[in-house]
């Protein structure tokens, strides 16, 4: 069964495209993080991509980052049995490194942040409605 909810799907596509109702700047959809959060063992990916069946655990979310020996053992040849990535976003690297460390203790694949985020600049409602944006 494929899940389809028109409102949720359109809303999620808009959110992913960066034009949803979220005011944060420079927000990007991180598919590696989402895969680790919601499919930590890769079962859903294996269901739809049988060519990656031989990859173990969360490694399935970034096969292009695996060693040639690991790919060979799984029967995967990038560019032949599975395509090379079209693009890799720099933001993925933190999560790709985590996925290659093995299974996560969190039931949905979540891990603690690798670093403490820098404090966000205090931007109250006045920022969004003022003409001066260098506050």
Sine and cosine of phi, psi and omega as CSV:
sin_phi,cos_phi,sin_psi,cos_psi,sin_omega,cos_omega
0.00,0.00,0.73,-0.68,0.06,-1.00
-0.97,-0.23,0.77,-0.63,-0.02,-1.00
-0.97,0.23,0.76,-0.65,0.03,-1.00
-0.58,-0.82,0.92,-0.39,0.08,-1.00
-0.77,-0.63,0.95,-0.32,-0.13,-0.99
-0.78,0.63,-0.78,0.63,-0.06,-1.00
-0.90,0.43,-0.73,0.69,0.00,-1.00
-0.89,0.45,-0.70,0.72,-0.04,-1.00
-0.91,0.42,-0.73,0.69,0.02,-1.00
-0.89,0.45,-0.67,0.74,0.03,-1.00
-0.88,0.47,-0.66,0.75,0.02,-1.00
-0.93,0.38,-0.61,0.79,0.05,-1.00
-0.90,0.43,-0.67,0.75,0.04,-1.00
-0.90,0.43,-0.68,0.73,0.01,-1.00
-0.88,0.48,-0.72,0.70,0.00,-1.00
-0.90,0.44,-0.54,0.84,0.01,-1.00
-0.98,0.20,-0.12,0.99,0.04,-1.00
0.99,0.10,0.27,0.96,0.00,-1.00
-0.87,-0.50,0.30,0.95,0.04,-1.00
-0.98,0.19,-0.24,-0.97,-0.07,-1.00
-1.00,-0.06,0.67,0.74,0.03,-1.00
-0.90,-0.44,0.88,-0.47,-0.12,-0.99
-0.99,0.17,-0.02,1.00,-0.04,-1.00
-0.91,0.42,0.62,-0.79,0.00,-1.00
-1.00,0.10,0.47,-0.88,0.13,-0.99
0.81,0.58,0.61,0.79,0.01,-1.00
-1.00,0.09,0.73,-0.68,0.01,-1.00
-0.74,-0.68,0.56,-0.83,0.06,-1.00
-0.98,0.22,0.83,-0.56,-0.04,-1.00
-0.96,-0.29,0.99,-0.15,-0.09,-1.00
-0.93,0.37,-0.45,0.89,0.05,-1.00
-0.93,0.38,-0.73,0.68,0.03,-1.00
-0.87,0.48,-0.69,0.72,0.01,-1.00
-0.88,0.47,-0.67,0.75,0.04,-1.00
-0.87,0.49,-0.68,0.73,0.01,-1.00
-0.93,0.37,-0.61,0.80,-0.01,-1.00
-0.94,0.35,-0.67,0.75,-0.17,-0.99
-0.93,-0.37,-0.14,0.99,0.02,-1.00
-0.54,-0.84,0.82,0.58,-0.13,-0.99
-0.80,0.59,-0.56,0.83,0.00,-1.00
-1.00,-0.06,-0.14,0.99,0.04,-1.00
0.99,0.13,0.24,0.97,-0.05,-1.00
-0.88,0.48,-0.66,0.75,0.00,-1.00
-0.91,0.41,-0.67,0.74,0.02,-1.00
-0.89,0.45,-0.69,0.72,0.01,-1.00
-0.88,0.48,-0.55,0.84,0.02,-1.00
-0.87,0.49,-0.67,0.75,-0.10,-1.00
-0.99,-0.14,-0.25,0.97,0.01,-1.00
-0.80,-0.60,0.97,0.23,-0.06,-1.00
-0.88,0.47,-0.36,0.93,0.02,-1.00
-0.92,0.39,-0.24,0.97,0.03,-1.00
-0.97,-0.25,0.22,0.98,-0.04,-1.00
-0.80,0.60,-0.55,0.84,-0.08,-1.00
-0.97,0.24,-0.20,0.98,0.01,-1.00
-0.98,0.19,0.68,-0.73,-0.05,-1.00
-1.00,-0.09,0.61,-0.79,0.13,-0.99
0.82,0.58,-0.59,-0.81,-0.11,-0.99
-0.96,0.29,-0.14,0.99,0.04,-1.00
-0.84,0.54,-0.40,0.92,-0.05,-1.00
-0.90,0.44,-0.37,0.93,-0.05,-1.00
-0.97,0.22,-0.28,0.96,0.03,-1.00
-0.53,-0.85,0.92,0.39,-0.07,-1.00
-0.89,0.46,-0.46,0.89,-0.01,-1.00
-0.92,0.40,-0.28,0.96,-0.01,-1.00
-1.00,-0.03,-0.06,1.00,-0.03,-1.00
-0.99,0.15,0.35,-0.94,0.06,-1.00
-0.94,0.34,0.35,-0.94,0.03,-1.00
-0.90,0.44,-0.54,0.84,0.04,-1.00
-0.91,0.42,-0.69,0.73,0.01,-1.00
-0.91,0.42,-0.65,0.76,0.03,-1.00
-0.91,0.42,-0.70,0.71,0.00,-1.00
-0.88,0.48,-0.68,0.73,0.02,-1.00
-0.88,0.47,-0.54,0.84,0.00,-1.00
-1.00,0.06,-0.08,1.00,-0.01,-1.00
0.98,0.21,0.43,0.90,-0.03,-1.00
-0.93,-0.35,0.76,-0.64,0.10,-1.00
-0.84,-0.54,0.94,-0.34,-0.01,-1.00
-0.88,0.48,0.70,-0.71,-0.02,-1.00
1.00,0.01,-0.20,0.98,0.02,-1.00
-0.84,-0.54,-0.93,0.37,-0.01,-1.00
-1.00,0.06,-0.31,0.95,0.07,-1.00
-0.53,-0.85,0.68,-0.73,-0.10,-1.00
-0.94,0.34,0.44,-0.90,0.16,-0.99
-0.92,0.38,0.46,-0.89,0.05,-1.00
-0.91,0.41,0.59,-0.81,0.06,-1.00
-0.97,0.25,-0.64,0.76,0.01,-1.00
-0.50,-0.86,0.51,-0.86,0.16,-0.99
-0.79,-0.61,0.81,-0.59,-0.04,-1.00
-1.00,0.10,0.64,-0.77,0.02,-1.00
-0.84,0.55,-0.52,0.85,-0.03,-1.00
-0.90,0.44,-0.36,0.93,-0.05,-1.00
-0.96,0.27,-0.42,0.91,-0.18,-0.98
-0.83,0.55,-0.65,0.76,0.00,-1.00
-0.87,0.49,-0.65,0.76,-0.05,-1.00
-0.99,0.15,-0.54,0.84,0.04,-1.00
-0.90,0.44,-0.67,0.74,0.02,-1.00
-0.88,0.47,-0.61,0.79,0.02,-1.00
-0.92,0.38,-0.66,0.75,-0.06,-1.00
-0.91,0.41,-0.46,0.89,-0.03,-1.00
-0.99,0.14,-0.13,0.99,-0.01,-1.00
-0.99,0.10,-0.04,1.00,0.02,-1.00
0.94,-0.35,-0.23,-0.97,-0.10,-0.99
-0.96,0.29,0.44,-0.90,-0.04,-1.00
-1.00,-0.08,0.55,-0.84,0.07,-1.00
-0.95,0.30,-0.34,0.94,0.00,-1.00
-0.98,0.20,0.68,-0.74,-0.09,-1.00
-0.87,0.49,-0.44,0.90,0.02,-1.00
-0.95,-0.32,0.25,0.97,0.07,-1.00
1.00,0.02,0.04,1.00,-0.03,-1.00
-0.95,0.30,0.57,-0.82,0.06,-1.00
-0.76,-0.65,0.36,-0.93,0.04,-1.00
-0.92,0.39,0.50,-0.87,0.04,-1.00
-0.85,0.52,0.57,-0.82,-0.01,-1.00
-0.95,0.31,-0.35,0.94,0.00,-1.00
-0.56,-0.83,0.32,-0.95,0.07,-1.00
-0.99,0.13,0.83,-0.56,-0.03,-1.00
-0.88,0.47,0.55,-0.84,0.06,-1.00
-0.92,0.40,0.55,-0.84,0.00,-1.00
-0.87,0.49,0.69,-0.73,0.01,-1.00
-0.97,0.24,0.65,-0.76,0.04,-1.00
-0.87,0.50,0.65,-0.76,-0.03,-1.00
-0.96,0.29,0.96,-0.27,0.01,-1.00
-0.85,-0.53,1.00,-0.10,0.03,-1.00
-0.98,0.20,-0.12,-0.99,-0.03,-1.00
-0.87,0.49,-0.48,0.88,0.01,-1.00
-0.88,0.47,-0.54,0.84,0.00,-1.00
-0.85,0.52,-0.71,0.71,-0.10,-0.99
-0.96,0.27,-0.33,0.94,-0.03,-1.00
-0.94,-0.35,0.01,1.00,0.01,-1.00
-1.00,0.00,0.36,-0.93,0.04,-1.00
-0.99,0.16,-0.47,0.88,-0.02,-1.00
-1.00,0.05,0.92,-0.40,-0.10,-1.00
-0.98,-0.21,0.08,1.00,0.00,-1.00
-0.99,-0.14,0.48,0.88,-0.02,-1.00
-0.93,0.37,0.00,0.00,0.00,0.00
